[in-house]
């Protein structure tokens, strides 16, 4: 009996030590240096686009576990400065935040508390910055004018570029390749919409092939080795569309339906077709249709993935969607344009409504989670 007690005690001690070591290692991943506030481990940051030209992009803080207060403009709290004009996109990579402030023409790197570490100013000779991907210690940034810039993630120094195409939009990384949407060209004759998805070798930054996709490709995401693409059409006889591309099956393309926005997580792709009528601007009317795609079973679920959603969400203009990788919760941000701050709707992984809250700024563009 005494031996069993000693053995059990030793096992508990070892287990506790391992647990403490793991917690310590997790804590070291966070860089909250310079923070003016204490933040919980599980945290979310919302990049609000603001209104173009109004210099009112904001970064808001939200605590998913309800263990801290909402902070409307945490970037100002931490840095005593405004973000600038037009928050375009934001990603998390190696526990840093990277955001494009397109109207102010810079890429910023922040720590896990939203404290600025570095920024890269876009040269005046180059096109506007658009979207980001990250892999193997590098940040990849698409730009108008046909450029993908490769930057060192730790220094934001440019190490290579790809030049080709016209106005480049969405980007995703998969197995050492970059998938980049070549969206449109604007010239004296008007708009020319393209049908190109570039496949670029991220090591060499050379074009490997060009895939023919639906017209005006825009949003590009990766999930389970598949590429998901939303194209915006030509605003005439071609509308929005969603398709899946399988790099392992000779880039086979599969149509998934009509969608204006999407997000991925936990082997699922969540879509919305948010049809907004702008003909009576600034007054708008919207009808939303939600559906999903199960990547593992290759099944489109045409019924909504949301349950007991507030009635107003069905007619609110959806600006973004995102999934919290920690628990699978689904976040849907809606816009009221320049009239007021956006609203965020939160659902659990099964589509059950949890809550809604003010985004802290106009036009919520992205929400990024750290834990």
N, C-alpha and C positions, 0 to 999 in steps of 0.2 A: 504493500500500500504506500509506504513512504517513497519508494522508487517511482511509483506512478505519479505521486504528487509532485515530486521534484521534476520529473519529465514533463508533466503538464505545465508547471511553472516556467520551465526553460522554453517550451514552445511558445507560450504566451509572450515571454520577454522578447524572443526572436521576432515574433509576428508584430509586436508593438514597435520594435526598433525598425523593422522594414517599413511599417506604415508611416512612422515619423520621418524616415528617410525619404519616402516617396512624397510626402507632403512638403518636405523641405525642398526637394528637387522641383516640384510643381511651382512652389513659391518663387524659386530662383528664375523661372521662366518669365515672371512679370517684372517689368521695368517701370516702376511708378515714381522714379526719381523726379524731383521738382514739382510733384503734385501738391496742390493747395488743399486738397480734400482727400479723405480716406475712402477708398472704393472697395466694394466686396469682390470676391473672386470671380463670380459669374456676373458678367457685365455686358451691356449692349450700347453701341454708339450709333446714333442716327445722323446721317448726313442729309441736311435739308438744302435743296438746291437754291431756294430763294427765287426771287424774280429777276430775270435777266436785266442787267444794267442798274439794279437797285443796290448792289453791294451788300446784300443781306443773307448770304449763305451762312448756315450755322451748323454746329456739331452739338447734338444733345446727348445726354447720358440717361440711361434707363437701367434699373436693376430688376432683372427677370424674377429673382427670388424674393423681391420686396424687402430687401434688407438695407436699402439706402434710398434717399429721396431722389426724385427726378431733377436733373439739372438742365435747364433750358438751353444754355449756351456754355457748355463745359470748355470749349476751346478758349473763349474769352476769360473764363474763370482761371484757367491754367496759364494762359499766355499774355493776358492783358492786351489782346489784339483781336481784331475781327478776322474771320476767314477770308472774306473778300466777295467777289462776284461769281455766282453760279457754281454751286457744288455739283460736279458732274458724276463722279463715281468714287467708291472707296472699297478697299479690300483689306483683309488681315493676312499678314504673312510673317511667320516666325515671331509672333506676338508683338508685332508692330502694325500700326495703321498707316496705310498709304492712300492718299486722296488727291484727286484732280480738282482744282478750282479753275475751271476752264475760262471763265470771263477774265479772271486775273492772271491767267496763263502761267500756272505753276503746278508742280507736283510736290506734295508735302509728305514727310515721314514723321509720324508721331509715336510716342511710346504707348504702353498699355493704359495710361491715364489721360491721354490726349495732350500731352506736353510735346511741343514741337522739338524735333531733333535735327532735321535738315529740310531744305527745300531745293528744288531744281526749277529755275526759271526757264520757260520755253523761249528760245531765241526768236526775235522778231521776224526773222526770215522763214520760220517754219509755221506750219498750219496748227490750228487749235488742237489741244490734247483731248482725247475722248475716253478711252477705256483701258483697263489694266488686267494683266495676268501676272502670275509669279511662279517661278520654279527654279530649283537648283541654285539659289543665291542671287537670282536676278529678277528684276521687274521689267515687264514688257508693256509699253505704252503705245496705243494706236493714236494716229494724228490725221487730221485732214491734210490734203495735199499728197497723200500716198506715202506715209512713213510709219514704220514701227521702230521705236527707240528702245534699245536694251540698256538697262542701267544696273549697276551694282546695287544690290538691295541695302547694303550697309553704308554706302557713301553717296548714293545717287549720282555717281559719275557715269557718264555715257561710255559704254564699251563697244557698241556696235549698232548699226542701223540696217533696216531693210527699206528699200525704196521701190515702190511699184503701186499701181492702181491710182485711185483718186481719193475720195473722202472715205477713210477707213473708220469703221465703227467697232462693233463687238469683237472680243478676242477670248479664246479659251486655249488652255494647254492640255495636251493628252499624249503621253508616251513620247516626249521629246519633240513634239510637233506643235506649232502654233496655228490655230484656225482663226482666220481674220476675215471679217466681212468687208468687202469692197462695195460700198453702198451706192454712191451716186457722184455725178460730176455736174457742177453748175457753171454755165458759161453764158455768153450773150444770147444764145438761142434758148436758154432756159435750163431745165433739169433733164439730165440723161441718167436713167436708173440702170444699174448693173445687175448681173446675175452671177457674181463671182464670190467664191469662198476660197481664199488663198490658204494653202498648206505650206508653212514655212518651217524649215529645220532650225530649231532654236539654237543649236550649237554653232552653225555656220551663218545663220540669218540669211539663207538663200531660199528662194522659192523652189519647192519640190514639185508641186502640181497646183492646178486651179480647178476647182470643182464647180460645175454648173448647178446653181440652186435657184430657188424662187426669186423673183425680181425684188430689188432693194433690200438685201440682207442687212440685218441690224443686230439683234441680240444673239449672242453665242454663249452657250454653257456646256459643261461636260459633266456627265454622270455615268459611272460604271463603264468607262471606256467608250461611251457613245457621245456624239456631238449633237446638241439640240440647237436649232436655229429658228428664230422668228424673222420673217421678212415682212416689210411694210407695204409692199405693192407699189403701184404707180399713181395712186389717188384718182384713178379713172376706172378702167375696166379690170384692173387687178387689185385685189384686196390683200389684207393681212393673211399670213399663213404660217403654220408651224411644221417643221419636218425634223426627222432624225437621220443622222448620217453615221454609218458603222464603218470605222476605219479598218476593222479586221475582216470585213466582207467586201473588199474592193470598193469601199466608200459607197456602199449601197444606200440609197435615199428612200425614206418612207414618209409619206404625208401623214400628219397626225391631226389635222383639223385647222380651224381658224382661231388665232390667238393674237393678242396684243402685248402680252407680258407673261413671264414664266419665272419659276425658281425651281431649284433641285435640292434633294436631300433624302438620305435613307432609301435609296433605290427608287425614288419616285420623282416624277416631274409634275409640278402643279402649274396649270395654265389658267389664264383668264382671257376672255374676249370682252374687252371693255369698250363697247361701241358708244362713242360720244359724238353728239351732234353739236357742231360749233357754228352752225349757220346763223344763229341769233346772238353771237358773241357780243358782250361778255356773258350772256346767259347761255347755259349749256344744259343738255339732257343726256343721260347715260343709261345704258342697259348692260348688265354684266352677266356673262355665262361662264361658270367655273367647271373645269373638268381636269382629269389627271391621266398620267401614263405610268404604268408599272413597268420599270425597266427589266426586272427579273423575269416577269411572265410575258413581256411584250404585249401588254393589253391596254387599250384605251378605255378608260372609264368615263362614259359620257355624262353621267350624273354628277352633280356637284359634290366635292369633297368636304364641303362645309355643312355643319349642322347648327340648328338654332341660331343662325347669324342674325344680327340686328337688321330690321327691315330696310333701313336706309342704305346698307351696303350694296343692295341689289341695284341701286341707281346712283351710286357715287363713282366718280372717275378714279379708277385704280392706277396709281403711279408707280408702285413697286410691290414686289412680294419677296419674302425671304424665309429660310428655314433655320432654326437654331439647332445646330448639330448635336448639342448636348442632350436635348430631350425630344427633338422632332417637332417642336411647336412651330406653327405657321404664322407669319406676320404679314399683314396686308395693309399697305399705306395708301390712303386716298388723298387727293388734292382738291383744294378749293381755289387753286390758282393764287392770284394776288389778293383775294378777298380776306383770307384768314389762314391761320396755321392748318397744316394737314392733320388728319386723324389716323392713328394706327389701331388696327383690329388684330387681336391675338386669339389664336385657336390652338388646341392641343393637337398632337399628331393624328388623332382620330377625327379631327374636324369639329370638336366641341368648342363652343365659344367660351373664352375665358374673361376677356375684358377689352375695353377700348380706352385710348388715352390720347391727349394732345401731343403731337410730334415735337413741339417746341419751335417750329419754323414752317415756312411755306414750302410746298412741293417736296415731300419726303422722297429722296432718291434712292437711298440705300440704308440698310441696317446691318451692322456687323457685330458678331458675338465673340466674346473672349471668355474662356473659363480655364 
